[in-house]
Amino acid sequence: MAKALFGHVGGPDPRMVSEMRRLQQRVRDLEAELMRLQDENDALAAEAARSEEMLVLDREPALA
């Protein structure tokens, strides 16, 4: 029964171990990409907020 649960006597299947490592690396790559995009989005949002403030400040007092 233990052999059936474990796979086979020789230990884990090398193909499965390789695939698991590949998937773990892919997850790390995607997490890094997500962080980069979040940082970029935050910078763009801050820039947009500054631009909007400048538009409000540039209005004539009668139009503000």
N, C-alpha and C positions, 0 to 999 in steps of 0.2 A: 504494500500500500504506500509506504514512504517513497519508494522508487517512482511510482506513478505520480505522486504529488510533486516530487522534485524534478522530474523529467527523465533522467537516466543516471546510471551509476557514475558517469564521468563528470558530473557537475552541470552547471548551466550551459546551455547551448551557446557556442561562440557567436553565432549569427544574431541570437537574441541580445546578447551582451553588446555587440556592435551596434545594433539598431537602437538599443536603450541609450547608449552613449551619444549616438547621432541625434536622437530626439532631445536629450538633455541639452546638448549644445545648441540645438535649434531654439529651444525655450529660452536659453540665456541670450541668444542673439535677438530674439523677438522682444525680450524684456529690455534690453539695451536700446533697441529701436524705439520702443514705447517711451522710455525715459527721454530720449533725444527729442522725440516729437512733442512730448509734454512741455519740455523746456522751450522749444521753438514756439509753441502755441502761447505759452505764458509771455514770452518776449513780444510776440505780435499783438497780443491783447493789451499789454502795457503801452506799446507804441500807439495803438488805436485810441486808447484812453487819453494819452497825451495829445494826440492830434485833435480829438474832439474838444478837449479843454482849450486848445489854442483857437479853435473856431469860435467858441463861446466868448473868449476874451477879445477876439478881433471884431466882434459885432459893435455897431454903434449903440450908444446908450438908449436911444429911442427904440431900437429894435430888440434889445435884450430883455 
